[in-house]
Amino acid sequence: MYKKMRAGAPLLLLSVSMLMAGCGLGGEKAGNELDPPKVNYVKEGKSLDKETTAKATKNSVKRQLFLLDSNGLVVPQMMNLPKSGTAAKQVLEYLVKDGPVSNILPNGFQAVLPPDTQVLDVVVGKDGTATANFSKEFKEYRGQDEQRLLQSITFTLTQFDSIKNVKIQIDGKNQDVMPVNHTPINDGVSRADGINIENGDVVDMTGSDTATLYFVAENGTQEYYVPVTRRVAKNDSDKITAAVQELIQGPGEQSRLLTGFRNDVKLLDAPVVKNGVATLNFNKAILDNKSENTIDDTVLKSIVLSLTELNDVKKVAIHVNGKTKLKSEDGKSITAPVSRPAIVNTGEF
């Protein structure tokens, strides 16, 4: 059962034995490396429909679009897009309101770029900087949407391994700032600049760091994970503990996001990272069912998604009181570290 927790609530600490691959949103090659979309075949005797479905699947590729949800948050959503030789340009075209994304938008989600915006070109330099060139219609957005629009463009493009940084052009002219509220762009924007940014309880900005955390949102029967970048007190020696503490603290009270963490969760030992695997040792409060040693799926996923945002963490292993015998909600044993899915919010983990 979920609860909505306010920033500043009592801290909870976790013990995870899971393995997660990195953000894993590959470059132009990404479409070939990801698993093909699953095909739901029709009943026997419907061979024509089956062939049509299989053909459509063969000609599509999984891409991640960062869209706006009903709470105004920037959220990754997996979409099957037609295969394209200009994948970086294509994903931006699918961020245009009333554009090609219109017929495939999930309920409660919307695109971010102003209607009629044309993506004139996307050029990727050897240094990993992608320069996205838009038509003049790009300027026709509301000032309050500027940060979300820039985050959507940046995170959508940086799903490709070859892109680390994003710059903006309008009709071929470089933009040092965004055109409405003048958010700085300068030499480019990256994922390090954050998404759905919260300042948290930190007062000293110069002595603080950031952590990108994943909380749960619901839209009817749909459940999905939302990244939130939060200012936290700087702790160079243990960024994992800092991230776990923020997860326990829960989402901001105005965010409408949810968490499955209980208030009495404790991290018993300092996390250990070896060969990309972060091992966490929690008390039994991390368990959803202590007699069965089960852990809530949303707690597990939030931990894995959040910790694998750190550069040196690729997988997460959870222990409880030093023991590794855990089960997922459906009773399956968690026998190995858990790795991050290549694309978030696919309905699969």
C-alpha positions as CSV (number, residue, x, y, z in Angstrom):
1,M,0.0,0.0,0.0
2,Y,1.3,3.4,-0.9
3,K,1.6,6.4,1.3
4,K,2.4,10.0,0.4
5,M,5.2,11.2,2.5
6,R,6.4,14.7,2.9
7,A,10.0,15.9,2.5
8,G,11.3,16.0,6.0
9,A,9.5,12.9,7.2
10,P,11.5,10.3,9.3
11,L,14.2,8.5,7.3
12,L,14.0,4.9,6.3
13,L,16.9,2.8,5.1
14,L,17.0,-0.2,2.8
15,S,18.8,-3.5,2.2
16,V,18.8,-4.6,-1.4
17,S,20.4,-7.4,-3.3
18,M,19.7,-6.3,-6.9
19,L,21.5,-5.7,-10.1
20,M,20.8,-2.8,-12.5
21,A,22.4,-2.0,-15.8
22,G,23.1,1.8,-16.3
23,C,20.5,4.2,-17.7
24,G,21.2,2.2,-20.8
25,L,19.6,4.4,-23.4
26,G,21.9,3.8,-26.3
27,G,23.0,6.0,-29.2
28,E,21.8,5.7,-32.7
29,K,22.6,2.0,-32.3
30,A,20.3,1.8,-29.4
31,G,17.3,0.7,-31.4
32,N,19.2,-2.4,-32.6
33,E,20.4,-3.3,-29.2
34,L,17.1,-3.2,-27.3
35,D,14.9,-6.2,-27.2
36,P,12.2,-6.1,-29.8
37,P,8.7,-5.2,-28.7
38,K,6.6,-8.1,-27.6
39,V,3.9,-9.3,-30.1
40,N,0.4,-10.2,-28.9
41,Y,-0.6,-12.7,-31.5
42,V,-4.2,-13.3,-32.5
43,K,-5.9,-16.7,-32.3
44,E,-5.2,-19.5,-34.7
45,G,-6.9,-19.0,-38.0
46,K,-6.2,-15.3,-38.0
47,S,-2.9,-15.7,-39.9
48,L,-3.2,-12.5,-41.9
49,D,-3.6,-10.4,-38.7
50,K,-0.7,-12.3,-37.1
51,E,1.5,-11.5,-40.1
52,T,0.4,-7.9,-40.0
53,T,1.2,-7.6,-36.3
54,A,4.6,-9.3,-36.7
55,K,5.5,-7.0,-39.7
56,A,4.6,-3.9,-37.7
57,T,6.7,-5.1,-34.8
58,K,9.7,-5.8,-37.1
59,N,9.5,-2.2,-38.5
60,S,9.3,-0.5,-35.1
61,V,11.8,0.2,-32.4
62,K,11.5,1.1,-28.7
63,R,12.3,4.7,-27.8
64,Q,11.9,6.7,-24.6
65,L,10.0,9.9,-24.8
66,F,9.9,12.3,-21.8
67,L,6.4,13.6,-21.7
68,L,4.3,15.7,-19.3
69,D,1.9,13.8,-17.0
70,S,-1.3,15.1,-15.5
71,N,0.7,16.6,-12.6
72,G,2.9,18.6,-14.9
73,L,6.0,16.3,-14.2
74,V,8.4,15.2,-16.9
75,V,8.1,11.4,-17.1
76,P,9.8,8.8,-19.3
77,Q,7.4,6.7,-21.4
78,M,8.4,3.8,-23.7
79,M,6.9,4.1,-27.2
80,N,7.2,1.9,-30.3
81,L,8.2,4.2,-33.1
82,P,8.8,3.4,-36.8
83,K,12.4,2.6,-37.5
84,S,14.3,5.6,-38.8
85,G,17.7,6.5,-40.0
86,T,17.5,9.8,-38.2
87,A,16.5,8.6,-34.7
88,A,17.6,11.7,-32.8
89,K,15.5,13.9,-35.1
90,Q,12.6,11.5,-34.9
91,V,12.3,11.4,-31.1
92,L,12.1,15.2,-31.0
93,E,9.4,15.2,-33.7
94,Y,7.4,12.9,-31.4
95,L,7.6,15.6,-28.7
96,V,5.6,18.1,-30.7
97,K,2.0,18.7,-29.6
98,D,-0.6,17.7,-32.3
99,G,2.3,15.9,-34.1
100,P,2.8,12.2,-34.9
101,V,2.7,11.3,-31.2
102,S,-0.9,12.3,-30.9
103,N,-2.4,8.9,-31.7
104,I,-0.1,7.0,-29.4
105,L,0.0,9.2,-26.3
106,P,-0.8,7.2,-23.1
107,N,-3.8,8.5,-21.1
108,G,-3.0,11.5,-19.0
109,F,0.2,12.4,-20.9
110,Q,1.0,15.2,-23.4
111,A,3.8,16.3,-25.6
112,V,5.8,19.5,-24.7
113,L,6.9,21.3,-27.9
114,P,4.5,23.9,-29.3
115,P,2.2,22.9,-32.1
116,D,3.7,23.2,-35.7
117,T,7.2,23.2,-34.4
118,Q,9.5,21.7,-37.0
119,V,12.7,19.8,-36.1
120,L,15.0,21.1,-38.8
121,D,18.0,19.1,-37.9
122,V,19.9,17.4,-35.1
123,V,23.7,17.3,-35.5
124,V,25.8,15.3,-33.0
125,G,29.4,16.3,-32.6
126,K,32.4,14.1,-31.7
127,D,32.3,15.5,-28.2
128,G,28.8,14.1,-27.6
129,T,27.0,17.5,-28.0
130,A,23.8,17.3,-30.0
131,T,22.6,20.6,-31.5
132,A,18.9,20.6,-32.1
133,N,17.7,23.1,-34.7
134,F,14.0,24.1,-34.4
135,S,11.7,26.4,-36.5
136,K,10.5,29.7,-35.1
137,E,7.4,28.1,-33.7
138,F,9.6,26.6,-31.0
139,K,9.3,30.0,-29.2
140,E,5.6,29.8,-28.7
141,Y,5.5,28.1,-25.3
142,R,4.5,29.4,-21.9
143,G,7.2,30.8,-19.7
144,Q,6.2,28.4,-16.8
145,D,6.8,25.4,-19.2
146,E,10.4,26.4,-20.1
147,Q,12.2,24.2,-17.6
148,R,10.0,21.2,-18.3
149,L,10.4,21.7,-22.1
150,L,14.2,21.9,-21.9
151,Q,14.3,18.8,-19.6
152,S,12.1,16.8,-21.9
153,I,14.4,17.6,-24.9
154,T,17.6,16.9,-23.0
155,F,16.5,13.6,-21.4
156,T,14.9,12.4,-24.6
157,L,18.0,13.0,-26.7
158,T,20.5,11.7,-24.1
159,Q,18.8,8.3,-24.2
160,F,21.3,7.7,-27.0
161,D,24.9,6.7,-25.9
162,S,26.4,9.1,-28.4
163,I,24.7,12.2,-26.9
164,K,25.8,13.6,-23.6
165,N,25.0,17.3,-24.0
166,V,22.2,19.3,-25.8
167,K,22.4,22.7,-27.4
168,I,19.5,24.6,-29.0
169,Q,19.2,26.5,-32.3
170,I,16.3,28.4,-33.8
171,D,16.4,28.7,-37.6
172,G,20.1,27.9,-37.4
173,K,21.0,30.5,-34.8
174,N,22.6,29.3,-31.6
175,Q,20.7,30.1,-28.4
176,D,22.8,30.9,-25.3
177,V,19.5,31.1,-23.3
178,M,16.0,29.8,-23.8
179,P,13.8,32.3,-25.7
180,V,11.1,33.1,-23.2
181,N,12.4,33.0,-19.6
182,H,16.1,32.9,-20.6
183,T,17.1,29.7,-18.9
184,P,20.9,29.4,-19.6
185,I,22.0,26.9,-22.2
186,N,25.6,28.2,-22.9
187,D,27.8,25.2,-23.8
188,G,24.9,22.7,-23.5
189,V,22.5,21.1,-21.0
190,S,22.9,17.5,-19.7
191,R,21.2,15.1,-17.4
192,A,23.4,16.4,-14.6
193,D,21.3,19.6,-14.7
194,G,18.4,17.6,-13.3
195,I,14.7,16.8,-13.9
196,N,11.6,17.8,-12.0
197,I,14.0,19.7,-9.7
198,E,13.3,20.1,-5.9
199,N,15.5,22.1,-3.5
200,G,14.6,19.8,-0.6
201,D,15.6,21.1,2.8
202,V,19.0,22.3,1.7
203,V,19.8,26.0,2.5
204,D,23.5,26.1,1.4
205,M,23.4,25.5,-2.3
206,T,27.2,25.7,-2.7
207,G,27.7,23.0,-0.1
208,S,25.0,20.7,-1.6
209,D,24.8,18.0,-4.2
210,T,22.0,16.5,-6.2
211,A,20.4,13.1,-6.2
212,T,17.9,11.8,-8.8
213,L,15.2,9.7,-7.1
214,Y,12.3,7.7,-8.4
215,F,8.9,7.8,-6.8
216,V,5.6,6.3,-7.9
217,A,2.7,8.1,-9.6
218,E,-0.8,6.7,-10.5
219,N,-3.2,7.6,-13.2
220,G,-6.3,5.5,-12.8
221,T,-5.1,1.9,-12.9
222,Q,-1.8,3.0,-14.5
223,E,1.3,3.1,-12.3
224,Y,4.6,4.6,-13.4
225,Y,7.9,5.9,-12.0
226,V,8.8,9.6,-11.9
227,P,12.4,10.9,-11.6
228,V,12.9,13.8,-9.3
229,T,16.2,15.6,-8.8
230,R,16.6,16.9,-5.3
231,R,19.2,19.1,-3.6
232,V,20.9,17.2,-0.8
233,A,23.7,17.9,1.7
234,K,27.0,17.2,0.1
235,N,28.5,13.8,1.1
236,D,31.3,12.8,-1.3
237,S,32.2,9.7,0.7
238,D,28.7,8.1,0.5
239,K,26.3,9.3,-2.1
240,I,24.4,6.0,-1.9
241,T,23.5,6.5,1.7
242,A,22.4,10.1,0.9
243,A,20.2,8.8,-2.0
244,V,18.6,6.1,0.2
245,Q,17.9,8.6,3.0
246,E,16.1,10.8,0.5
247,L,14.0,7.9,-0.8
248,I,13.0,7.2,2.8
249,Q,12.2,10.8,3.3
250,G,9.7,10.4,0.5
251,P,8.3,12.7,-2.2
252,G,7.7,16.4,-1.7
253,E,4.3,17.2,-0.1
254,Q,3.2,19.1,-3.2
255,S,4.2,16.6,-5.8
256,R,1.3,14.1,-5.6
257,L,3.9,11.3,-5.8
258,L,3.8,8.2,-3.7
259,T,6.2,5.9,-1.9
260,G,6.0,2.3,-0.5
261,F,8.7,2.9,2.1
262,R,7.8,2.5,5.8
263,N,9.0,4.9,8.4
264,D,11.0,2.5,10.4
265,V,13.3,1.2,7.7
266,K,16.9,1.4,8.6
267,L,20.2,1.0,6.8
268,L,22.3,-1.2,9.2
269,D,25.7,-0.8,7.5
270,A,27.5,1.6,5.1
271,P,26.8,0.5,1.5
272,V,29.6,-1.4,-0.3
273,V,30.2,-1.0,-4.0
274,K,32.3,-3.6,-5.8
275,N,32.5,-4.2,-9.5
276,G,29.5,-2.0,-10.1
277,V,27.3,-3.8,-7.6
278,A,26.0,-1.8,-4.6
279,T,25.2,-4.0,-1.6
280,L,22.8,-2.6,1.0
281,N,21.9,-4.2,4.3
282,F,18.6,-3.2,5.8
283,N,16.6,-4.1,8.9
284,K,13.4,-6.1,8.6
285,A,11.3,-3.1,8.2
286,I,12.2,-3.1,4.5
287,L,10.1,-6.2,4.1
288,D,6.5,-6.1,3.1
289,N,5.9,-9.5,4.6
290,K,8.4,-10.5,7.3
291,S,7.3,-14.1,7.6
292,E,7.7,-14.7,3.8
293,N,10.7,-12.4,3.4
294,T,9.0,-10.5,0.6
295,I,9.9,-6.9,-0.5
296,D,7.3,-4.5,-2.1
297,D,8.0,-4.3,-5.8
298,T,7.7,-0.5,-5.8
299,V,10.3,-0.2,-3.0
300,L,12.7,-2.5,-4.9
301,K,12.3,-0.7,-8.2
302,S,12.6,2.8,-6.6
303,I,15.9,1.8,-5.0
304,V,17.3,0.2,-8.2
305,L,16.2,3.1,-10.4
306,S,17.6,5.7,-8.1
307,L,20.9,4.2,-7.2
308,T,21.8,3.2,-10.8
309,E,21.6,7.0,-11.6
310,L,25.0,7.1,-9.8
311,N,27.9,6.6,-12.2
312,D,29.6,3.8,-10.3
313,V,26.5,1.7,-9.6
314,K,25.2,-0.7,-12.2
315,K,23.4,-3.2,-10.0
316,V,21.9,-3.4,-6.6
317,A,22.0,-6.2,-4.1
318,I,19.7,-6.1,-1.1
319,H,20.4,-7.9,2.2
320,V,18.2,-8.0,5.3
321,N,20.0,-8.4,8.6
322,G,22.9,-9.6,6.6
323,K,20.9,-12.4,4.8
324,T,20.2,-12.5,1.1
325,K,17.1,-14.7,0.9
326,L,14.4,-12.3,-0.4
327,K,11.3,-12.8,-2.5
328,S,9.4,-10.4,-4.8
329,E,5.7,-9.8,-4.3
330,D,4.8,-12.7,-6.6
331,G,6.9,-15.1,-4.5
332,K,9.9,-15.4,-6.9
333,S,13.3,-15.6,-5.2
334,I,15.6,-12.7,-5.7
335,T,18.8,-14.7,-6.1
336,A,21.1,-12.1,-7.9
337,P,21.7,-8.4,-7.9
338,V,18.9,-6.5,-9.8
339,S,19.8,-4.5,-12.8
340,R,18.1,-1.4,-14.3
341,P,15.9,-1.9,-17.3
342,A,17.2,-0.4,-20.5
343,I,14.0,1.7,-20.7
344,V,11.9,2.9,-17.7
345,N,8.1,2.6,-17.6
346,T,7.6,-0.2,-20.1
347,G,5.3,-2.1,-17.9
348,E,8.1,-4.6,-17.4
349,F,11.1,-4.5,-15.1
